[in-house]
């Protein structure tokens, strides 16, 4: 007699189809054992069609779209109707939540609908400040902090993507997790040959959403200083977002618009990394957890310069020095780090070797094996 599969719900809100968390979930889908696990993905997404298209190659995964679940309007109360309908009709053994809002809802759902196991992946900033007025953000933050400290104390296991993430949970939300499994998010091992280009051409690459928190303005401000010792250096930026017009205007104001190119969203990140000489990640603090794009640069043996935030410095100093760090919003220091790498080939080579080894050791397959084993162990403990 065939053993029943473990029914798992991946519950994420919001879920952007084009960026890091989606890639992490897609990696889970690539490696999870569908012979043992029956998986449903329930989420709110701004682009339902693109989300469905991405998961079309995984027919085993059932997709449930929860409309407007990310809306703060009416304190989320109308959205509970959609959740009640979902959990009244379906039984799950494990609810695996992503992001703070989903954690809070998942904790309530576990209790009310008697789901045996609740685990969470801690990704990115704890509470988004990308949209909404200052007053709305203040109310939202206070509500989340209070709700998390009350309802999320009994989450069975936390999967932070860095050690820093779990410290934030303890400090911000006053939660002392009983069980923690740090899972650094791996990237595909897809090495591309470096693209040949004229020796006089030097390309700095950046890849992210075009939003204030990603700090692309800091990189552009560094370019005039970089041109003082490396003329004709160009910045190639992959990504899309609301700050595009502002960043283009900044380039014009600094008279470097001919050296800054925006190529839009990039589906082929290994190919992008193979075109550039140095990758820069200039994000401001308290936004990114573990930027996978940094690991994607390391896998392509591209040297990395990044902002010195707790999360990023943890990765760039994991098992050795894997890249150069500069102080937050210090575009002059960013230019100095750039000069250091192009004038010190020995240091640059060392960082590339260390970064490649570190990124290569973070395996998506190992991540998913750990997650699956935790699901099974927690269920057995019940």
TORLORO-209751 format. One record per residue (C-alpha): x, y, z; chain. Coordinates in pm, 1 decimal, padded with zeros to 6 digits. Layout:
BEGIN
+----------+----------+----------+-----+
|        u |        v |        w | mol |
+----------+----------+----------+-----+
|        X |        Y |        Z |   A |
...
+----------+----------+----------+-----+
This chain:
BEGIN
+----------+----------+----------+-----+
|        u |        v |        w | mol |
+----------+----------+----------+-----+
|  00000.0 |  00000.0 |  00000.0 |   A |
|  00141.4 |  00337.4 | -00104.8 |   A |
|  00218.5 |  00572.2 |  00180.8 |   A |
|  00032.3 |  00903.9 |  00179.1 |   A |
|  00235.7 |  01203.4 |  00075.2 |   A |
|  00316.1 |  01481.7 |  00320.3 |   A |
|  00104.5 |  01781.8 |  00223.6 |   A |
|  00301.9 |  02105.0 |  00233.7 |   A |
|  00177.7 |  02459.8 |  00181.8 |   A |
|  00430.5 |  02722.9 |  00079.5 |   A |
|  00263.8 |  03047.3 |  00184.5 |   A |
|  00421.7 |  03375.3 |  00071.9 |   A |
|  00286.1 |  03726.4 |  00060.3 |   A |
|  00375.5 |  03921.9 | -00135.9 |   A |
|  00563.7 |  03732.4 | -00407.2 |   A |
|  00726.8 |  03921.8 | -00695.4 |   A |
|  00774.1 |  03690.0 | -00996.0 |   A |
|  01099.9 |  03851.4 | -01110.9 |   A |
|  01326.8 |  03872.6 | -00810.0 |   A |
|  01518.3 |  03687.8 | -00539.8 |   A |
|  01252.8 |  03513.3 | -00331.8 |   A |
|  01085.4 |  03376.7 | -00643.8 |   A |
|  01419.7 |  03230.4 | -00753.1 |   A |
|  01463.8 |  03069.3 | -00412.8 |   A |
|  01119.0 |  02907.7 | -00431.1 |   A |
|  01186.2 |  02795.3 | -00786.5 |   A |
|  01502.3 |  02629.2 | -00655.1 |   A |
|  01296.5 |  02443.8 | -00394.5 |   A |
|  01062.4 |  02328.8 | -00670.8 |   A |
|  01357.2 |  02197.8 | -00873.3 |   A |
|  01483.3 |  01978.6 | -00589.7 |   A |
|  01189.8 |  01873.9 | -00369.7 |   A |
|  01092.1 |  01506.4 | -00375.8 |   A |
|  00744.4 |  01497.2 | -00528.1 |   A |
|  00724.2 |  01124.4 | -00450.4 |   A |
|  00707.7 |  01215.9 | -00081.5 |   A |
|  00565.3 |  01568.0 | -00079.4 |   A |
|  00249.4 |  01716.7 | -00225.4 |   A |
|  00315.8 |  02089.0 | -00259.1 |   A |
|  00079.6 |  02385.1 | -00288.1 |   A |
|  00199.9 |  02743.8 | -00336.0 |   A |
| -00044.8 |  03001.8 | -00198.3 |   A |
|  00050.1 |  03365.1 | -00242.4 |   A |
| -00040.6 |  03713.9 | -00344.2 |   A |
|  00143.4 |  03837.6 | -00652.0 |   A |
|  00123.2 |  04155.0 | -00856.2 |   A |
|  00145.2 |  03949.4 | -01175.0 |   A |
| -00057.9 |  03631.2 | -01146.3 |   A |
|  00000.9 |  03527.2 | -01508.0 |   A |
|  00379.2 |  03557.8 | -01492.7 |   A |
|  00378.9 |  03364.1 | -01166.3 |   A |
|  00173.2 |  03082.5 | -01322.1 |   A |
|  00391.4 |  03079.4 | -01634.1 |   A |
|  00707.3 |  03036.7 | -01427.1 |   A |
|  00561.9 |  02736.7 | -01243.3 |   A |
|  00415.5 |  02574.7 | -01555.7 |   A |
|  00719.5 |  02344.6 | -01571.0 |   A |
|  00623.3 |  02209.2 | -01229.0 |   A |
|  00277.0 |  02058.4 | -01290.1 |   A |
|  00304.6 |  01879.6 | -00955.1 |   A |
|  00273.2 |  02211.9 | -00769.9 |   A |
| -00074.7 |  02354.1 | -00723.6 |   A |
| -00085.6 |  02735.6 | -00742.4 |   A |
| -00343.5 |  02930.6 | -00542.0 |   A |
| -00356.0 |  03306.7 | -00589.9 |   A |
| -00484.4 |  03504.9 | -00291.4 |   A |
| -00607.4 |  03840.7 | -00425.9 |   A |
| -00507.0 |  04159.5 | -00246.6 |   A |
| -00353.2 |  03973.3 |  00045.9 |   A |
| -00069.8 |  04227.4 |  00059.7 |   A |
| -00305.7 |  04524.0 |  00089.9 |   A |
| -00305.5 |  04702.6 |  00423.7 |   A |
| -00652.9 |  04842.6 |  00354.6 |   A |
| -00906.3 |  04759.3 |  00629.8 |   A |
| -00625.4 |  04590.7 |  00828.2 |   A |
| -00638.2 |  04281.8 |  00602.4 |   A |
| -00980.3 |  04176.2 |  00736.6 |   A |
| -01146.7 |  04116.3 |  00394.5 |   A |
| -00861.7 |  03883.0 |  00296.9 |   A |
| -00944.2 |  03641.1 |  00578.0 |   A |
| -01243.2 |  03527.3 |  00371.1 |   A |
| -01009.8 |  03391.3 |  00102.0 |   A |
| -00791.7 |  03222.5 |  00362.6 |   A |
| -01089.0 |  03063.5 |  00538.0 |   A |
| -01214.9 |  02920.2 |  00211.3 |   A |
| -00869.9 |  02776.2 |  00135.2 |   A |
| -00814.4 |  02609.3 |  00471.8 |   A |
| -01171.8 |  02491.0 |  00513.6 |   A |
| -01145.8 |  02288.2 |  00193.2 |   A |
| -00787.3 |  02163.3 |  00224.9 |   A |
| -00582.4 |  01983.8 |  00488.6 |   A |
| -00206.9 |  02041.1 |  00520.5 |   A |
|  00059.8 |  01873.3 |  00731.9 |   A |
|  00308.2 |  02160.4 |  00707.2 |   A |
|  00266.7 |  02532.3 |  00649.2 |   A |
|  00591.6 |  02696.0 |  00538.9 |   A |
|  00560.4 |  03075.3 |  00548.3 |   A |
|  00773.5 |  03348.5 |  00391.8 |   A |
|  00783.2 |  03711.0 |  00510.1 |   A |
|  00650.6 |  03860.0 |  00831.0 |   A |
|  00287.9 |  03901.4 |  00726.1 |   A |
|  00269.6 |  03538.0 |  00617.1 |   A |
|  00434.9 |  03429.2 |  00943.8 |   A |
|  00167.0 |  03603.9 |  01150.2 |   A |
| -00120.0 |  03472.0 |  00937.0 |   A |
|  00039.9 |  03125.7 |  00933.1 |   A |
|  00061.6 |  03116.9 |  01312.7 |   A |
| -00309.3 |  03197.8 |  01341.1 |   A |
| -00396.3 |  02947.4 |  01068.7 |   A |
| -00196.5 |  02671.7 |  01236.7 |   A |
| -00389.6 |  02715.1 |  01560.0 |   A |
| -00736.6 |  02757.7 |  01413.2 |   A |
| -00715.2 |  02485.6 |  01147.1 |   A |
| -00489.4 |  02256.4 |  01353.9 |   A |
| -00200.4 |  02227.0 |  01109.3 |   A |
|  00064.6 |  02009.2 |  01279.7 |   A |
|  00383.2 |  02196.8 |  01176.3 |   A |
|  00468.4 |  02559.7 |  01101.0 |   A |
|  00812.4 |  02661.5 |  00973.4 |   A |
|  00925.8 |  02994.8 |  00831.8 |   A |
|  01197.5 |  03118.8 |  00599.8 |   A |
|  01326.2 |  03459.1 |  00710.1 |   A |
|  01412.4 |  03650.3 |  00391.4 |   A |
|  01504.5 |  04010.9 |  00328.7 |   A |
|  01401.0 |  04297.7 |  00549.2 |   A |
|  01155.4 |  04219.3 |  00827.1 |   A |
|  00903.3 |  04491.9 |  00747.0 |   A |
|  00890.7 |  04650.3 |  00403.2 |   A |
|  00926.7 |  05025.3 |  00374.2 |   A |
|  00915.9 |  05039.4 | -00003.4 |   A |
|  00562.0 |  05174.2 | -00031.5 |   A |
|  00305.8 |  05365.1 |  00170.6 |   A |
|  00310.0 |  05691.3 |  00361.4 |   A |
|  00523.9 |  05745.9 |  00670.2 |   A |
|  00214.6 |  05726.6 |  00891.8 |   A |
|  00098.6 |  05403.7 |  00728.2 |   A |
|  00443.9 |  05252.6 |  00765.0 |   A |
|  00459.9 |  05348.8 |  01132.8 |   A |
|  00120.6 |  05190.8 |  01205.0 |   A |
|  00208.8 |  04884.3 |  01000.2 |   A |
|  00542.2 |  04835.8 |  01177.1 |   A |
|  00389.3 |  04873.0 |  01525.1 |   A |
|  00111.3 |  04629.1 |  01436.4 |   A |
|  00351.6 |  04372.0 |  01293.2 |   A |
|  00592.3 |  04394.6 |  01585.3 |   A |
|  00314.6 |  04343.3 |  01836.0 |   A |
|  00142.5 |  04064.7 |  01642.4 |   A |
|  00469.2 |  03881.0 |  01578.9 |   A |
|  00575.7 |  03890.9 |  01942.6 |   A |
|  00235.3 |  03752.1 |  02046.1 |   A |
|  00151.3 |  03492.7 |  01782.3 |   A |
|  00483.2 |  03371.2 |  01642.2 |   A |
|  00653.4 |  03243.8 |  01956.3 |   A |
|  00550.0 |  02884.8 |  01878.8 |   A |
|  00673.5 |  02857.7 |  01520.4 |   A |
|  00834.0 |  02511.4 |  01508.9 |   A |
|  01145.7 |  02605.6 |  01313.0 |   A |
|  01302.7 |  02918.3 |  01164.7 |   A |
|  01505.0 |  02899.6 |  00842.0 |   A |
|  01693.6 |  03233.2 |  00837.0 |   A |
|  01906.3 |  03296.3 |  00528.4 |   A |
|  02178.9 |  03450.5 |  00748.5 |   A |
|  02268.2 |  03448.1 |  01117.7 |   A |
|  02195.7 |  03820.7 |  01115.2 |   A |
|  01833.4 |  03754.1 |  01017.1 |   A |
|  01762.5 |  03546.9 |  01326.3 |   A |
|  01924.5 |  03812.2 |  01546.5 |   A |
|  01681.7 |  04065.3 |  01397.0 |   A |
|  01388.1 |  03841.1 |  01487.0 |   A |
|  01510.5 |  03831.3 |  01845.3 |   A |
|  01587.2 |  04203.3 |  01869.9 |   A |
|  01293.9 |  04351.1 |  01675.7 |   A |
|  01015.1 |  04105.3 |  01752.1 |   A |
|  01125.5 |  03973.1 |  02091.8 |   A |
|  01102.8 |  03612.8 |  01974.8 |   A |
|  01351.7 |  03357.6 |  02108.1 |   A |
|  01333.1 |  03071.0 |  01858.0 |   A |
|  01365.5 |  02722.3 |  02000.9 |   A |
|  01492.9 |  02580.2 |  01674.8 |   A |
|  01695.4 |  02749.4 |  01400.8 |   A |
|  01845.2 |  02610.3 |  01080.8 |   A |
|  02046.1 |  02870.8 |  00889.2 |   A |
|  02005.8 |  02814.2 |  00515.2 |   A |
|  02222.1 |  03032.7 |  00294.8 |   A |
|  02031.8 |  03047.9 | -00035.0 |   A |
|  02228.8 |  02876.0 | -00309.4 |   A |
|  02232.9 |  02964.5 | -00679.0 |   A |
|  02256.5 |  02742.5 | -00989.9 |   A |
|  02604.2 |  02625.2 | -01085.2 |   A |
|  02605.2 |  02757.0 | -01441.6 |   A |
|  02949.7 |  02888.8 | -01532.9 |   A |
|  02976.0 |  03092.2 | -01853.5 |   A |
|  03293.1 |  03192.1 | -02040.1 |   A |
|  03387.6 |  03557.1 | -02000.8 |   A |
|  03279.7 |  03775.8 | -02291.4 |   A |
|  03573.4 |  03917.7 | -02486.9 |   A |
|  03581.4 |  04295.4 | -02522.3 |   A |
|  03838.6 |  04567.5 | -02599.8 |   A |
|  04104.6 |  04612.6 | -02331.5 |   A |
|  04011.2 |  04978.1 | -02297.0 |   A |
|  03654.7 |  04890.8 | -02199.9 |   A |
|  03583.3 |  04824.1 | -01833.0 |   A |
|  03232.0 |  04740.0 | -01711.7 |   A |
|  03089.9 |  04763.5 | -01360.8 |   A |
|  02770.2 |  04562.6 | -01324.3 |   A |
|  02474.3 |  04606.2 | -01090.0 |   A |
|  02150.8 |  04409.2 | -01081.1 |   A |
|  01845.4 |  04481.5 | -00866.1 |   A |
|  01508.0 |  04647.2 | -00853.4 |   A |
|  01537.2 |  05015.4 | -00934.1 |   A |
|  01427.0 |  05140.8 | -00593.6 |   A |
|  01586.0 |  05372.1 | -00336.8 |   A |
|  01671.5 |  05088.7 | -00097.8 |   A |
|  01901.2 |  04925.8 | -00355.2 |   A |
|  02132.3 |  05228.5 | -00357.0 |   A |
|  02201.4 |  05248.0 | -00730.3 |   A |
|  02228.3 |  05626.2 | -00699.2 |   A |
|  02534.3 |  05568.3 | -00478.0 |   A |
|  02703.1 |  05370.4 | -00755.5 |   A |
|  02628.2 |  05637.5 | -01015.8 |   A |
|  02765.6 |  05908.8 | -00785.4 |   A |
|  03090.8 |  05710.7 | -00760.9 |   A |
|  03141.9 |  05702.8 | -01137.8 |   A |
|  03299.5 |  06052.6 | -01179.8 |   A |
|  03558.3 |  05959.2 | -00914.4 |   A |
|  03621.8 |  05626.7 | -01088.1 |   A |
|  03678.8 |  05806.7 | -01418.7 |   A |
|  03966.7 |  05998.9 | -01261.5 |   A |
|  04181.9 |  05683.6 | -01258.9 |   A |
|  03993.0 |  05456.2 | -01501.1 |   A |
|  03845.3 |  05660.5 | -01787.1 |   A |
|  03575.3 |  05506.6 | -02006.8 |   A |
|  03452.0 |  05281.4 | -01726.3 |   A |
|  03087.8 |  05200.4 | -01789.1 |   A |
|  02806.6 |  05094.1 | -01554.0 |   A |
|  02566.2 |  04829.0 | -01679.3 |   A |
|  02247.3 |  04806.3 | -01469.4 |   A |
|  02001.3 |  04515.9 | -01495.4 |   A |
|  01658.6 |  04561.2 | -01339.7 |   A |
|  01341.3 |  04762.8 | -01352.6 |   A |
|  01147.7 |  04975.4 | -01108.4 |   A |
|  01005.9 |  05316.8 | -01021.2 |   A |
|  01343.6 |  05489.5 | -00977.2 |   A |
|  01448.7 |  05453.9 | -01342.0 |   A |
|  01367.4 |  05812.6 | -01442.5 |   A |
|  01538.3 |  05953.6 | -01132.3 |   A |
|  01853.1 |  05748.7 | -01189.5 |   A |
|  01872.3 |  05856.1 | -01553.2 |   A |
|  01839.5 |  06219.5 | -01447.4 |   A |
|  02117.1 |  06173.7 | -01190.6 |   A |
|  02341.6 |  06036.2 | -01465.3 |   A |
|  02272.0 |  06345.5 | -01675.6 |   A |
|  02330.9 |  06581.6 | -01385.3 |   A |
|  02670.8 |  06421.7 | -01324.0 |   A |
|  02746.1 |  06425.0 | -01699.3 |   A |
|  02799.0 |  06046.3 | -01710.6 |   A |
|  02481.9 |  05950.3 | -01899.9 |   A |
|  02690.2 |  05807.6 | -02186.4 |   A |
|  02855.8 |  05570.5 | -01940.8 |   A |
|  02546.8 |  05435.2 | -01764.4 |   A |
|  02326.5 |  05182.9 | -01944.7 |   A |
|  01996.8 |  05045.1 | -01817.0 |   A |
|  01912.8 |  04712.9 | -01982.6 |   A |
|  01588.8 |  04632.7 | -01800.1 |   A |
|  01503.0 |  04303.3 | -01634.3 |   A |
|  01753.8 |  04027.3 | -01707.5 |   A |
|  01643.6 |  03663.3 | -01722.0 |   A |
|  01997.3 |  03537.0 | -01781.9 |   A |
|  02199.6 |  03642.6 | -01479.1 |   A |
|  02495.5 |  03407.4 | -01550.3 |   A |
|  02520.9 |  03566.5 | -01896.5 |   A |
|  02503.9 |  03914.9 | -01745.2 |   A |
|  02781.0 |  03836.9 | -01496.7 |   A |
|  03003.0 |  03701.9 | -01775.1 |   A |
|  02994.2 |  04043.6 | -01947.6 |   A |
|  03113.9 |  04252.9 | -01653.0 |   A |
|  03449.3 |  04304.0 | -01480.9 |   A |
|  03334.7 |  04392.6 | -01127.1 |   A |
|  02995.2 |  04351.8 | -00963.4 |   A |
|  02876.0 |  04619.8 | -00718.6 |   A |
|  02588.4 |  04581.2 | -00473.5 |   A |
|  02536.9 |  04923.6 | -00309.0 |   A |
|  02214.6 |  04858.4 | -00113.8 |   A |
|  02117.9 |  05059.2 |  00191.4 |   A |
|  02082.0 |  04877.9 |  00528.4 |   A |
|  01786.3 |  04673.7 |  00651.8 |   A |
|  01655.5 |  04577.3 |  00312.4 |   A |
|  01830.6 |  04267.0 |  00184.7 |   A |
|  01880.8 |  03945.4 |  00375.7 |   A |
|  02118.0 |  03744.8 |  00156.7 |   A |
|  02132.7 |  03896.5 | -00194.6 |   A |
|  02160.3 |  03590.4 | -00418.1 |   A |
|  02285.8 |  03811.5 | -00698.0 |   A |
|  02614.0 |  03846.4 | -00506.6 |   A |
|  02653.2 |  03468.1 | -00511.5 |   A |
|  02565.6 |  03465.0 | -00882.4 |   A |
|  02857.5 |  03702.5 | -00941.9 |   A |
|  03090.1 |  03482.5 | -00736.7 |   A |
|  02990.9 |  03169.1 | -00928.5 |   A |
|  03096.3 |  03349.4 | -01249.8 |   A |
|  03430.1 |  03439.3 | -01083.3 |   A |
|  03347.0 |  03808.5 | -01088.4 |   A |
|  03491.8 |  04018.9 | -00802.7 |   A |
|  03236.5 |  04182.2 | -00572.2 |   A |
|  03217.9 |  04519.1 | -00395.6 |   A |
|  02919.3 |  04563.5 | -00163.7 |   A |
|  02776.6 |  04775.7 |  00114.6 |   A |
|  02897.8 |  04696.5 |  00465.6 |   A |
|  02566.4 |  04591.3 |  00620.1 |   A |
|  02547.9 |  04311.3 |  00879.9 |   A |
|  02387.3 |  04063.3 |  00637.7 |   A |
|  02618.0 |  04132.1 |  00345.0 |   A |
|  02936.3 |  04145.6 |  00555.0 |   A |
|  02844.1 |  03806.0 |  00698.8 |   A |
|  02854.7 |  03656.5 |  00349.4 |   A |
|  03157.4 |  03848.5 |  00226.4 |   A |
|  03353.6 |  03728.2 |  00530.7 |   A |
|  03217.0 |  03371.7 |  00546.0 |   A |
|  03508.7 |  03124.9 |  00560.3 |   A |
|  03750.4 |  03392.8 |  00441.6 |   A |
|  03736.0 |  03729.8 |  00267.7 |   A |
|  03516.5 |  03698.2 | -00040.6 |   A |
|  03481.0 |  04060.7 | -00148.8 |   A |
|  03540.9 |  04426.1 | -00062.1 |   A |
|  03302.1 |  04624.2 |  00160.3 |   A |
|  03239.6 |  04999.4 |  00165.2 |   A |
|  03054.6 |  05214.0 |  00416.6 |   A |
|  02684.4 |  05279.4 |  00362.5 |   A |
|  02616.3 |  05561.8 |  00111.7 |   A |
|  02987.1 |  05643.8 |  00087.3 |   A |
|  03032.2 |  05672.5 | -00289.6 |   A |
|  03388.2 |  05803.0 | -00250.6 |   A |
|  03487.7 |  05493.2 | -00054.9 |   A |
|  03316.4 |  05279.1 | -00319.8 |   A |
|  03539.3 |  05441.1 | -00584.0 |   A |
|  03844.3 |  05375.0 | -00365.6 |   A |
|  03754.1 |  05005.0 | -00333.7 |   A |
|  03718.1 |  04990.4 | -00710.5 |   A |
|  04065.5 |  05140.5 | -00755.1 |   A |
|  04206.4 |  04893.0 | -00501.9 |   A |
|  04080.3 |  04593.7 | -00697.7 |   A |
|  04193.1 |  04710.9 | -01040.6 |   A |
|  04541.0 |  04801.9 | -00914.8 |   A |
|  04597.1 |  04498.1 | -00690.0 |   A |
|  04551.6 |  04190.7 | -00907.5 |   A |
|  04676.3 |  03955.2 | -00634.1 |   A |
|  04404.7 |  04069.4 | -00392.9 |   A |
|  04142.5 |  04062.3 | -00667.3 |   A |
|  04233.8 |  03704.5 | -00764.5 |   A |
|  04224.9 |  03595.3 | -00399.6 |   A |
|  03875.0 |  03739.9 | -00352.2 |   A |
|  03753.2 |  03570.3 | -00670.0 |   A |
|  03888.2 |  03230.2 | -00561.4 |   A |
|  03744.8 |  03260.7 | -00209.0 |   A |
|  03409.1 |  03384.5 | -00336.6 |   A |
|  03378.2 |  03104.0 | -00590.3 |   A |
|  03454.9 |  02837.2 | -00329.0 |   A |
|  03205.5 |  02982.7 | -00083.0 |   A |
|  02923.4 |  03022.7 | -00337.5 |   A |
|  02988.2 |  02677.1 | -00481.0 |   A |
|  02954.6 |  02522.7 | -00134.7 |   A |
|  02606.0 |  02670.1 | -00088.4 |   A |
|  02401.0 |  02408.1 | -00269.5 |   A |
|  02029.3 |  02438.3 | -00349.8 |   A |
|  02004.5 |  02060.7 | -00328.4 |   A |
|  02152.4 |  02060.7 |  00023.8 |   A |
|  01914.1 |  02344.6 |  00120.0 |   A |
|  01608.6 |  02146.7 |  00012.6 |   A |
|  01732.4 |  01824.1 |  00172.8 |   A |
|  01762.6 |  02007.7 |  00505.0 |   A |
|  01414.9 |  02158.6 |  00466.3 |   A |
|  01257.2 |  01823.1 |  00380.2 |   A |
|  01431.9 |  01646.0 |  00667.0 |   A |
|  01308.6 |  01915.4 |  00905.9 |   A |
|  00950.4 |  01875.9 |  00780.1 |   A |
|  00966.1 |  01499.7 |  00840.4 |   A |
|  01138.4 |  01523.2 |  01178.3 |   A |
|  00893.6 |  01779.2 |  01315.5 |   A |
|  00598.3 |  01570.0 |  01198.1 |   A |
|  00747.1 |  01258.3 |  01357.9 |   A |
|  00791.5 |  01448.9 |  01683.9 |   A |
|  00417.5 |  01516.3 |  01682.0 |   A |
+----------+----------+----------+-----+
